[in-house]
Amino acid sequence: MYQSTDPKTMSDLWVVPMVGARTPRVFLQTPFIERFGVFSPDGRWLAYQSNETGRNEIYVRPFVATLGDTSANQAAGQWQVSSAGGIMPTWRPDGKEIYYLSPTGMMMATPISLTGATPEPGAPVMLFNPRIFGSGVDAQQGRQYDVAPDGRFLINTVLDEAAAPITLILNWNPEAKK
């Protein structure tokens, strides 16, 4: 899964099959900006961000096997996961939650049930302030966090800045001793 920019359709999601011809194909192409697509652990679903509501939100959509048929992918439906904005999603390793950043840079989690043909997102919950480098909301930096298989977060954090002492020497003249 990757994103590609088109002057007419903005940023779209594309896939490259890992078997066969390996020809890149459009997965989702709309007049909106779709970015940061990430597959669910079982490979059946895709979480991504889109600005179709006027602000970035997180969505889930099935990964339809008829790759290249954009209309089939769009007709498969989508479900909004975030409720007050969101960027840069990723899945919990067991596929039962989607993590993302709020517009203020807070780490959010939305529980999701993927037992049938329709996902059922729960209510988003704020987890913590990850103190991500650059606030985590700069799309140019990419996603600055990930989740390990054991569920722990790996985060590119801002370093604590301890005030270093400054020594000021007045009237120093090393040439005076010569």
MARFIFI-935166 format. One line per field, with one value per residue: residue number from 1; residue in one letter; x, y, z negated of N, C-alpha, C, O in turn. Coordinates in nm, 3 decimals, always signed. Each point is the difference from the previous one (the first is absolute). Example, Ala and Ser with C-alpha at 12.3 -4.5 7.8 and 13.67 -1.06 7.14 Angstrom:
# MARFIFI-935166
lumpa: [1;2] .
tilum: [A;S] .
n_X: [+1.319;-0.139] .
n_Y: [-0.569;+0.107] .
n_Z: [-0.780;+0.138] .
ca_X: [-0.089;+0.082] .
ca_Y: [+0.119;+0.119] .
ca_Z: [+0.000;-0.006] .
c_X: [+0.090;-0.077] .
c_Y: [+0.120;+0.109] .
c_Z: [+0.000;-0.073] .
o_X: [+0.104;+0.051] .
o_Y: [-0.002;+0.111] .
o_Z: [-0.066;-0.017] .
***
This chain:
# MARFIFI-935166
lumpa: [1;2;3;4;5;6;7;8;9;10;11;12;13;14;15;16;17;18;19;20;21;22;23;24;25;26;27;28;29;30;31;32;33;34;35;36;37;38;39;40;41;42;43;44;45;46;47;48;49;50;51;52;53;54;55;56;57;58;59;60;61;62;63;64;65;66;67;68;69;70;71;72;73;74;75;76;77;78;79;80;81;82;83;84;85;86;87;88;89;90;91;92;93;94;95;96;97;98;99;100;101;102;103;104;105;106;107;108;109;110;111;112;113;114;115;116;117;118;119;120;121;122;123;124;125;126;127;128;129;130;131;132;133;134;135;136;137;138;139;140;141;142;143;144;145;146;147;148;149;150;151;152;153;154;155;156;157;158;159;160;161;162;163;164;165;166;167;168;169;170;171;172;173;174;175;176;177;178] .
tilum: [M;Y;Q;S;T;D;P;K;T;M;S;D;L;W;V;V;P;M;V;G;A;R;T;P;R;V;F;L;Q;T;P;F;I;E;R;F;G;V;F;S;P;D;G;R;W;L;A;Y;Q;S;N;E;T;G;R;N;E;I;Y;V;R;P;F;V;A;T;L;G;D;T;S;A;N;Q;A;A;G;Q;W;Q;V;S;S;A;G;G;I;M;P;T;W;R;P;D;G;K;E;I;Y;Y;L;S;P;T;G;M;M;M;A;T;P;I;S;L;T;G;A;T;P;E;P;G;A;P;V;M;L;F;N;P;R;I;F;G;S;G;V;D;A;Q;Q;G;R;Q;Y;D;V;A;P;D;G;R;F;L;I;N;T;V;L;D;E;A;A;A;P;I;T;L;I;L;N;W;N;P;E;A;K;K] .
n_X: [+0.086;-0.126;+0.150;-0.202;+0.189;-0.206;+0.106;-0.017;+0.156;+0.135;-0.070;+0.151;-0.194;+0.214;-0.057;+0.116;-0.089;-0.084;-0.204;+0.115;-0.193;-0.128;-0.192;+0.150;-0.076;-0.130;+0.078;+0.150;-0.189;+0.105;-0.210;-0.042;+0.010;+0.084;-0.044;+0.220;+0.014;-0.186;+0.166;-0.201;-0.028;-0.216;+0.064;-0.105;+0.159;-0.156;+0.203;-0.168;+0.167;-0.166;+0.040;-0.035;+0.111;+0.188;-0.051;+0.199;-0.036;-0.080;+0.131;-0.214;+0.176;-0.200;+0.096;-0.058;-0.115;-0.198;+0.182;+0.023;-0.086;+0.084;-0.066;+0.140;+0.185;-0.028;+0.002;+0.222;+0.020;-0.139;+0.196;-0.177;+0.216;+0.084;+0.073;+0.216;-0.060;+0.084;+0.162;+0.056;-0.143;-0.100;+0.098;-0.201;+0.176;-0.105;+0.104;+0.105;+0.201;-0.124;+0.206;-0.024;+0.058;+0.015;-0.203;-0.095;-0.063;-0.219;+0.108;-0.025;-0.190;+0.042;-0.136;+0.116;-0.213;+0.149;-0.154;-0.072;-0.213;-0.093;+0.131;+0.108;-0.021;+0.193;-0.045;-0.012;+0.199;-0.064;+0.155;+0.072;+0.110;-0.065;-0.128;-0.190;+0.165;+0.058;+0.035;+0.180;+0.027;+0.208;-0.164;+0.052;-0.102;-0.199;-0.050;-0.092;-0.146;+0.053;-0.084;+0.083;+0.153;+0.183;+0.014;+0.200;-0.018;-0.036;+0.116;-0.084;+0.117;-0.165;+0.174;+0.054;-0.138;+0.190;-0.100;+0.051;+0.136;-0.066;+0.158;-0.036;+0.096;+0.019;-0.049;-0.138;+0.174;-0.088;-0.108;-0.181;-0.083;-0.106] .
n_Y: [-0.117;+0.086;+0.153;+0.041;+0.105;+0.067;+0.047;-0.197;-0.162;+0.154;+0.012;-0.111;-0.112;-0.026;-0.123;-0.094;-0.057;-0.116;+0.020;-0.173;+0.066;-0.056;-0.074;+0.168;-0.015;+0.075;+0.127;+0.166;-0.006;+0.146;+0.078;-0.199;+0.104;-0.123;-0.029;-0.002;-0.033;-0.064;-0.133;-0.079;-0.003;+0.062;+0.212;-0.032;+0.058;+0.155;+0.008;+0.145;+0.106;+0.098;+0.086;-0.220;-0.040;-0.045;-0.207;+0.063;-0.153;-0.079;-0.089;-0.070;-0.119;-0.059;-0.179;+0.178;-0.193;+0.100;-0.118;+0.200;-0.155;+0.163;-0.050;-0.144;+0.081;+0.097;-0.148;-0.022;+0.201;+0.145;-0.035;+0.130;+0.051;+0.127;+0.093;-0.047;-0.151;+0.018;-0.061;-0.012;-0.057;-0.077;-0.173;-0.027;-0.020;+0.086;+0.196;-0.016;+0.031;+0.185;-0.048;+0.152;+0.113;+0.057;+0.089;-0.107;-0.152;+0.044;-0.096;-0.051;-0.010;-0.122;+0.003;-0.191;+0.043;-0.166;+0.032;+0.209;-0.008;-0.036;+0.144;-0.091;+0.179;-0.031;-0.018;+0.178;-0.104;+0.154;-0.015;+0.093;+0.092;-0.025;+0.184;-0.012;-0.142;+0.200;-0.069;-0.033;+0.216;-0.050;+0.094;+0.215;+0.053;+0.061;-0.204;+0.136;-0.117;-0.104;-0.159;+0.018;-0.141;+0.096;+0.095;-0.104;+0.168;+0.020;+0.087;+0.088;-0.086;+0.112;+0.083;-0.157;+0.174;-0.118;+0.096;+0.059;-0.121;+0.190;-0.072;+0.124;-0.001;+0.063;+0.142;-0.122;-0.050;-0.130;+0.160;-0.009;-0.202;+0.064] .
n_Z: [+0.000;+0.163;-0.067;+0.089;+0.063;-0.061;+0.191;+0.106;-0.006;+0.090;-0.211;+0.124;-0.017;-0.062;+0.180;-0.167;+0.199;-0.170;+0.088;+0.083;+0.096;-0.172;+0.086;+0.023;-0.212;+0.166;-0.169;-0.025;+0.122;-0.136;-0.015;-0.094;-0.200;+0.168;-0.221;+0.052;+0.222;-0.110;+0.077;+0.064;-0.223;-0.017;-0.043;-0.195;-0.149;+0.040;-0.095;-0.035;+0.106;-0.118;+0.204;+0.007;-0.189;+0.116;-0.068;-0.080;+0.161;-0.193;+0.160;+0.004;+0.071;+0.084;-0.091;+0.125;-0.017;-0.022;-0.049;-0.099;-0.138;+0.131;+0.209;+0.100;+0.097;+0.201;+0.170;+0.020;+0.094;-0.100;-0.106;-0.053;+0.040;+0.166;-0.193;-0.046;+0.155;+0.207;-0.146;+0.216;+0.165;-0.184;+0.101;-0.095;-0.136;-0.177;+0.039;-0.197;+0.098;-0.035;+0.075;-0.165;+0.186;-0.218;+0.030;-0.172;+0.154;-0.015;-0.175;+0.217;-0.120;+0.184;-0.179;+0.020;+0.061;-0.032;-0.160;+0.011;+0.078;-0.201;+0.112;-0.173;+0.139;-0.110;-0.219;+0.138;+0.024;-0.152;+0.163;+0.192;-0.174;+0.213;-0.018;+0.120;+0.056;-0.084;-0.208;+0.130;-0.050;-0.067;+0.125;-0.029;-0.193;+0.080;+0.079;-0.149;+0.125;-0.191;+0.135;-0.207;+0.083;-0.090;+0.205;-0.003;-0.149;+0.220;-0.173;+0.189;-0.171;-0.101;+0.112;-0.153;-0.022;+0.011;-0.174;+0.211;-0.133;-0.095;+0.144;-0.179;+0.204;-0.213;+0.162;+0.121;-0.131;+0.157;+0.107;-0.125;+0.045;+0.181] .
ca_X: [-0.086;+0.072;-0.081;+0.055;-0.067;-0.047;-0.049;-0.147;-0.066;+0.077;+0.077;-0.080;+0.062;+0.033;+0.057;+0.085;-0.011;+0.128;+0.013;-0.046;+0.061;+0.048;-0.033;-0.075;-0.139;-0.074;-0.092;-0.103;+0.027;-0.115;+0.047;+0.053;+0.135;+0.009;+0.140;+0.043;-0.074;+0.070;-0.081;-0.027;+0.088;-0.046;+0.006;-0.134;-0.051;+0.097;-0.025;+0.067;-0.055;-0.056;-0.054;-0.128;-0.096;+0.052;+0.116;+0.051;-0.065;+0.047;-0.104;+0.029;-0.070;+0.049;+0.097;-0.069;+0.096;-0.002;+0.090;-0.004;-0.138;-0.022;-0.142;-0.028;+0.057;-0.080;-0.133;+0.009;-0.038;+0.102;-0.052;+0.084;+0.050;+0.023;-0.120;+0.036;+0.123;+0.102;+0.100;+0.102;-0.049;+0.063;-0.082;+0.053;+0.042;-0.106;-0.106;-0.119;-0.003;+0.077;+0.064;+0.025;+0.025;-0.103;+0.057;+0.087;+0.116;-0.023;-0.018;-0.139;-0.029;-0.140;-0.021;-0.072;-0.036;+0.006;-0.045;-0.085;+0.032;-0.006;+0.073;-0.075;+0.089;-0.051;+0.027;+0.142;+0.047;+0.133;+0.088;+0.107;+0.073;+0.123;+0.112;+0.066;+0.083;-0.077;-0.139;-0.061;-0.106;+0.061;-0.007;+0.127;+0.089;-0.052;-0.044;+0.113;-0.021;-0.046;-0.039;+0.070;-0.090;-0.048;-0.092;+0.068;+0.020;+0.132;-0.032;+0.109;-0.043;+0.078;+0.091;-0.006;+0.111;+0.048;+0.074;+0.144;+0.056;+0.080;+0.109;+0.035;+0.128;+0.012;+0.134;+0.100;+0.098;+0.110;+0.125;+0.057;+0.105;+0.120] .
ca_Y: [+0.117;+0.127;+0.112;+0.067;+0.127;+0.027;+0.139;+0.006;-0.070;+0.021;-0.115;-0.123;-0.121;-0.102;-0.124;-0.080;-0.141;-0.063;-0.119;+0.026;+0.104;+0.109;+0.127;+0.088;+0.026;+0.091;-0.058;+0.100;+0.126;+0.090;+0.140;+0.036;-0.046;-0.124;-0.021;-0.085;-0.126;-0.109;-0.122;-0.064;-0.117;-0.114;+0.038;+0.014;+0.136;+0.107;+0.125;+0.109;+0.132;+0.072;+0.131;+0.017;+0.076;+0.135;-0.013;-0.137;-0.099;-0.136;-0.087;-0.140;-0.052;-0.134;-0.013;-0.080;-0.077;+0.040;+0.114;+0.071;+0.041;+0.106;+0.008;-0.107;+0.041;+0.108;-0.051;-0.093;+0.072;+0.048;+0.033;+0.099;-0.049;+0.116;+0.083;+0.142;+0.014;-0.100;-0.021;-0.105;-0.116;-0.132;-0.100;-0.078;-0.125;-0.101;+0.052;+0.038;+0.146;+0.082;+0.114;+0.114;+0.125;+0.103;+0.124;+0.064;-0.085;-0.101;-0.136;-0.043;-0.140;-0.033;-0.145;-0.036;-0.141;-0.036;-0.139;-0.026;+0.073;+0.142;+0.031;+0.077;+0.082;+0.049;+0.142;+0.031;+0.027;+0.060;-0.083;+0.076;+0.096;-0.072;+0.093;-0.036;+0.102;+0.077;-0.015;-0.114;+0.039;+0.043;-0.112;-0.013;-0.086;-0.136;-0.047;+0.000;-0.101;-0.131;-0.086;-0.128;-0.116;-0.019;+0.109;+0.120;+0.105;+0.051;+0.139;+0.096;+0.104;+0.121;-0.019;+0.096;+0.094;+0.051;+0.125;-0.015;+0.123;+0.086;+0.067;+0.126;+0.052;+0.141;+0.059;-0.103;+0.043;-0.097;+0.062;+0.083;-0.072;-0.012] .
ca_Z: [+0.000;+0.000;+0.049;+0.118;+0.022;+0.135;+0.000;+0.005;-0.112;-0.122;-0.046;+0.011;-0.053;+0.100;-0.052;+0.087;-0.040;-0.034;+0.086;+0.136;+0.082;-0.087;+0.064;-0.091;+0.038;-0.086;-0.098;-0.031;+0.069;-0.013;+0.006;-0.131;-0.029;-0.078;-0.033;-0.111;-0.005;-0.071;-0.004;-0.128;-0.015;+0.081;+0.141;+0.059;-0.017;+0.016;-0.072;+0.069;-0.031;+0.114;-0.036;+0.069;-0.081;-0.016;-0.087;+0.002;-0.087;+0.022;+0.056;+0.027;+0.118;+0.031;+0.107;+0.101;+0.079;+0.141;+0.008;+0.126;+0.025;-0.099;-0.036;-0.097;-0.128;-0.056;-0.032;-0.113;-0.121;-0.094;-0.131;-0.068;-0.127;-0.087;-0.010;-0.012;+0.077;-0.025;+0.103;-0.010;-0.075;+0.002;-0.068;-0.111;+0.062;+0.009;+0.086;-0.076;-0.018;+0.092;-0.066;+0.088;-0.073;+0.010;+0.055;-0.099;-0.021;-0.104;+0.050;-0.013;+0.033;+0.022;+0.008;+0.123;+0.014;+0.142;+0.005;+0.115;+0.122;-0.034;-0.123;-0.099;-0.083;-0.127;-0.028;-0.015;-0.135;-0.005;-0.080;-0.065;+0.083;+0.034;+0.012;+0.124;+0.064;+0.097;-0.042;+0.067;+0.093;+0.126;+0.093;+0.072;-0.079;-0.005;-0.131;-0.092;-0.104;+0.045;-0.111;+0.004;-0.009;-0.136;-0.032;-0.047;+0.099;+0.033;+0.034;+0.018;-0.093;-0.023;-0.113;-0.110;+0.009;-0.129;+0.019;-0.021;-0.058;+0.087;-0.072;+0.065;-0.048;+0.035;+0.011;+0.026;+0.099;-0.007;+0.048;-0.108;-0.071;+0.084] .
c_X: [+0.090;-0.093;+0.071;-0.082;-0.032;-0.056;-0.153;-0.066;+0.074;+0.083;-0.091;+0.077;+0.015;+0.054;+0.088;-0.015;+0.138;+0.022;-0.050;+0.076;+0.059;-0.020;-0.078;-0.140;-0.065;-0.086;-0.114;+0.040;-0.127;+0.051;+0.063;+0.141;-0.009;+0.147;+0.017;-0.084;+0.082;-0.097;-0.022;+0.091;-0.043;-0.004;-0.135;-0.052;+0.114;-0.045;+0.079;-0.059;-0.047;-0.057;-0.137;-0.106;+0.042;+0.114;+0.043;-0.072;+0.057;-0.120;+0.052;-0.082;+0.053;+0.104;-0.061;+0.103;+0.003;+0.082;-0.007;-0.139;-0.037;-0.144;-0.036;+0.054;-0.082;-0.139;+0.001;-0.035;+0.119;-0.069;+0.097;+0.033;+0.022;-0.126;+0.031;+0.131;+0.100;+0.094;+0.086;-0.043;+0.097;-0.086;+0.071;+0.034;-0.107;-0.119;-0.124;-0.010;+0.077;+0.052;+0.019;+0.027;-0.116;+0.062;+0.092;+0.122;-0.016;-0.017;-0.142;-0.010;-0.150;-0.012;-0.081;-0.022;-0.007;-0.051;-0.086;+0.048;+0.000;+0.079;-0.085;+0.097;-0.070;+0.029;+0.150;+0.034;+0.139;+0.087;+0.103;+0.057;+0.134;+0.124;+0.084;+0.077;-0.082;-0.149;-0.071;-0.103;+0.055;+0.006;+0.130;+0.098;-0.044;-0.041;+0.121;-0.020;-0.038;-0.034;+0.069;-0.100;-0.056;-0.090;+0.067;+0.021;+0.147;-0.024;+0.127;-0.037;+0.093;+0.088;-0.028;+0.121;+0.033;+0.080;+0.147;+0.054;+0.084;+0.104;+0.041;+0.129;+0.012;+0.147;+0.110;+0.092;+0.120;+0.133;+0.068;+0.116;+0.129;+0.095] .
c_Y: [+0.123;+0.109;+0.065;+0.125;+0.018;+0.142;+0.011;-0.057;+0.011;-0.124;-0.122;-0.118;-0.104;-0.123;-0.065;-0.144;-0.060;-0.129;+0.037;+0.113;+0.115;+0.137;+0.086;+0.027;+0.095;-0.080;+0.096;+0.133;+0.084;+0.143;+0.048;-0.054;-0.124;-0.029;-0.103;-0.125;-0.109;-0.118;-0.047;-0.122;-0.121;+0.033;+0.024;+0.143;+0.100;+0.119;+0.108;+0.132;+0.064;+0.132;+0.025;+0.075;+0.146;+0.005;-0.146;-0.085;-0.137;-0.086;-0.143;-0.040;-0.140;+0.005;-0.096;-0.065;+0.041;+0.127;+0.063;+0.045;+0.100;+0.007;-0.108;+0.038;+0.110;-0.048;-0.092;+0.065;+0.043;+0.039;+0.096;-0.050;+0.113;+0.085;+0.149;+0.027;-0.107;-0.014;-0.121;-0.121;-0.118;-0.093;-0.054;-0.137;-0.108;+0.049;+0.049;+0.149;+0.064;+0.118;+0.110;+0.122;+0.095;+0.125;+0.074;-0.086;-0.104;-0.137;-0.044;-0.148;-0.014;-0.151;-0.031;-0.150;-0.031;-0.142;-0.032;+0.076;+0.151;+0.026;+0.084;+0.078;+0.044;+0.149;+0.022;+0.040;+0.063;-0.084;+0.081;+0.102;-0.065;+0.088;-0.033;+0.118;+0.069;-0.007;-0.116;+0.036;+0.051;-0.120;-0.023;-0.092;-0.145;-0.039;-0.018;-0.097;-0.131;-0.082;-0.136;-0.114;-0.024;+0.115;+0.126;+0.097;+0.032;+0.139;+0.082;+0.123;+0.121;-0.027;+0.102;+0.090;+0.053;+0.126;-0.024;+0.129;+0.074;+0.068;+0.121;+0.052;+0.143;+0.043;-0.104;+0.046;-0.095;+0.062;+0.080;-0.069;-0.009;+0.108] .
c_Z: [+0.000;+0.052;+0.117;+0.025;+0.148;+0.000;-0.003;-0.124;-0.131;-0.035;-0.005;-0.057;+0.112;-0.071;+0.106;-0.047;-0.025;+0.078;+0.139;+0.066;-0.081;+0.064;-0.098;+0.055;-0.099;-0.096;-0.028;+0.061;-0.003;+0.017;-0.131;-0.017;-0.089;-0.021;-0.109;-0.017;-0.066;-0.012;-0.143;-0.011;+0.082;+0.150;+0.067;-0.001;+0.019;-0.083;+0.072;-0.046;+0.129;-0.050;+0.063;-0.080;-0.014;-0.100;+0.005;-0.103;+0.036;+0.043;+0.011;+0.120;+0.027;+0.112;+0.101;+0.091;+0.147;+0.018;+0.138;+0.038;-0.109;-0.045;-0.101;-0.137;-0.064;-0.040;-0.122;-0.132;-0.083;-0.129;-0.066;-0.139;-0.099;-0.004;-0.006;+0.072;-0.036;+0.118;-0.034;-0.082;+0.003;-0.085;-0.124;+0.059;+0.010;+0.083;-0.072;-0.031;+0.114;-0.079;+0.104;-0.087;+0.022;+0.062;-0.098;-0.034;-0.110;+0.065;-0.032;+0.034;+0.019;+0.006;+0.125;+0.003;+0.149;+0.021;+0.122;+0.122;-0.025;-0.127;-0.094;-0.087;-0.128;-0.014;-0.015;-0.144;+0.010;-0.093;-0.078;+0.097;+0.034;+0.011;+0.122;+0.056;+0.108;-0.026;+0.068;+0.104;+0.134;+0.094;+0.074;-0.076;+0.000;-0.141;-0.090;-0.116;+0.066;-0.124;+0.019;-0.011;-0.140;-0.046;-0.053;+0.115;+0.017;+0.056;+0.014;-0.083;-0.001;-0.121;-0.109;+0.010;-0.139;+0.028;-0.033;-0.058;+0.104;-0.087;+0.081;-0.062;+0.051;+0.002;+0.019;+0.112;-0.008;+0.044;-0.112;-0.070;+0.082;-0.019] .
o_X: [+0.095;-0.108;+0.123;-0.122;+0.083;-0.074;-0.053;-0.100;-0.034;+0.066;-0.108;+0.122;-0.095;+0.049;-0.020;+0.036;+0.095;+0.106;-0.075;+0.121;+0.085;+0.083;-0.103;-0.020;+0.036;-0.071;-0.117;+0.105;-0.100;+0.120;+0.045;+0.052;-0.043;+0.080;-0.095;-0.040;+0.120;-0.115;+0.085;+0.050;+0.085;-0.032;-0.004;-0.096;+0.117;-0.114;+0.112;-0.102;+0.058;-0.041;-0.039;-0.096;-0.072;+0.071;-0.077;-0.011;+0.060;-0.108;+0.121;-0.116;+0.116;-0.004;+0.003;+0.095;+0.096;-0.054;-0.013;-0.016;-0.054;-0.028;-0.082;-0.066;-0.020;-0.057;-0.104;-0.024;+0.111;-0.119;+0.121;-0.087;-0.031;-0.085;-0.090;+0.080;+0.001;-0.038;+0.007;+0.050;+0.085;-0.081;+0.122;-0.071;+0.007;-0.098;-0.101;-0.099;+0.088;-0.076;+0.019;-0.016;-0.053;+0.122;+0.082;+0.079;+0.098;-0.057;-0.045;+0.085;-0.079;+0.060;-0.087;+0.090;-0.073;+0.052;+0.000;+0.118;+0.044;-0.030;-0.085;+0.050;-0.119;+0.033;+0.067;-0.080;+0.086;-0.038;+0.007;-0.029;+0.085;+0.111;+0.122;-0.047;-0.061;-0.078;-0.114;-0.055;-0.077;+0.079;+0.028;+0.087;+0.077;+0.007;+0.093;+0.061;-0.040;+0.026;-0.012;-0.113;-0.109;-0.043;-0.068;+0.017;+0.076;-0.064;+0.090;-0.070;+0.114;-0.048;-0.036;+0.113;-0.076;+0.080;+0.035;-0.042;+0.064;-0.032;+0.033;+0.006;-0.004;+0.081;+0.110;-0.045;+0.091;+0.106;+0.116;+0.088;+0.104;+0.104] .
o_Y: [+0.008;-0.029;+0.006;+0.001;-0.024;+0.035;+0.098;+0.053;-0.068;-0.056;+0.004;+0.005;-0.028;+0.008;+0.019;-0.032;+0.031;-0.062;+0.097;+0.015;+0.073;+0.089;-0.044;+0.018;+0.002;-0.092;-0.039;+0.056;-0.035;+0.020;+0.114;-0.070;+0.009;+0.002;-0.040;-0.035;-0.014;+0.015;+0.017;-0.048;-0.079;-0.088;+0.025;+0.031;-0.033;+0.044;-0.025;+0.003;-0.020;+0.012;+0.115;+0.049;+0.079;+0.100;-0.088;+0.038;-0.017;+0.008;-0.024;+0.040;-0.029;+0.087;-0.122;+0.064;-0.031;+0.106;-0.069;+0.092;-0.037;+0.026;+0.024;-0.024;-0.001;+0.051;-0.026;-0.069;-0.051;+0.031;-0.022;-0.044;-0.014;-0.009;+0.082;+0.082;-0.051;+0.023;-0.042;-0.022;-0.010;+0.045;-0.009;-0.047;-0.085;-0.074;+0.027;+0.045;-0.060;+0.070;-0.027;-0.005;+0.012;+0.008;+0.081;+0.038;-0.064;-0.011;+0.006;-0.055;+0.051;-0.063;+0.077;-0.079;+0.065;-0.072;-0.115;+0.034;+0.077;-0.058;+0.076;-0.052;+0.032;+0.067;-0.075;+0.064;-0.047;-0.027;-0.011;-0.003;-0.014;-0.052;-0.008;+0.114;-0.067;+0.031;-0.031;-0.088;+0.044;-0.092;-0.112;-0.061;-0.087;+0.081;-0.072;+0.016;-0.003;+0.043;-0.062;+0.020;-0.055;+0.002;+0.101;-0.039;+0.003;+0.016;-0.009;+0.089;-0.006;-0.050;+0.114;-0.047;+0.076;+0.004;-0.037;+0.109;-0.061;+0.061;-0.011;+0.021;+0.027;-0.052;+0.017;+0.042;+0.024;-0.053;+0.037;+0.070;-0.035;+0.002] .
o_Z: [-0.077;+0.052;+0.005;-0.019;+0.087;-0.092;-0.051;-0.048;-0.096;+0.087;-0.060;-0.014;+0.073;-0.113;+0.120;-0.113;+0.072;-0.011;+0.016;-0.019;+0.051;-0.016;-0.051;+0.120;-0.118;+0.041;+0.000;-0.033;+0.062;+0.015;-0.008;+0.087;-0.115;+0.094;-0.067;-0.111;+0.025;-0.040;-0.087;+0.102;+0.042;+0.080;+0.121;+0.070;-0.012;+0.012;+0.046;-0.068;+0.107;-0.115;+0.022;+0.058;-0.061;-0.008;+0.040;-0.117;+0.106;-0.058;+0.003;+0.015;-0.028;+0.087;-0.019;+0.045;+0.070;+0.030;+0.101;+0.080;-0.104;-0.117;-0.089;-0.101;-0.122;-0.097;-0.059;-0.098;+0.014;-0.002;-0.002;-0.074;-0.119;+0.088;+0.019;-0.045;-0.112;+0.115;-0.116;-0.111;+0.088;-0.081;-0.004;+0.089;+0.089;+0.015;+0.065;-0.059;+0.062;-0.067;+0.119;-0.122;+0.110;+0.011;+0.043;-0.086;-0.037;+0.108;-0.115;+0.070;-0.079;+0.087;+0.041;-0.027;+0.075;+0.085;+0.044;+0.013;+0.085;-0.104;+0.045;-0.100;+0.001;+0.097;-0.071;-0.068;+0.075;-0.114;-0.123;+0.120;-0.088;+0.013;-0.007;-0.004;+0.084;+0.090;-0.034;+0.066;+0.085;-0.021;+0.044;+0.062;-0.038;-0.093;+0.036;-0.106;+0.116;-0.113;+0.105;-0.044;-0.015;-0.116;-0.020;+0.115;-0.097;+0.104;-0.083;+0.047;+0.047;-0.102;+0.028;+0.014;-0.060;+0.094;-0.112;+0.038;+0.086;-0.102;+0.118;-0.121;+0.120;-0.076;-0.051;+0.106;-0.079;-0.034;+0.016;-0.051;-0.055;+0.065] .
***
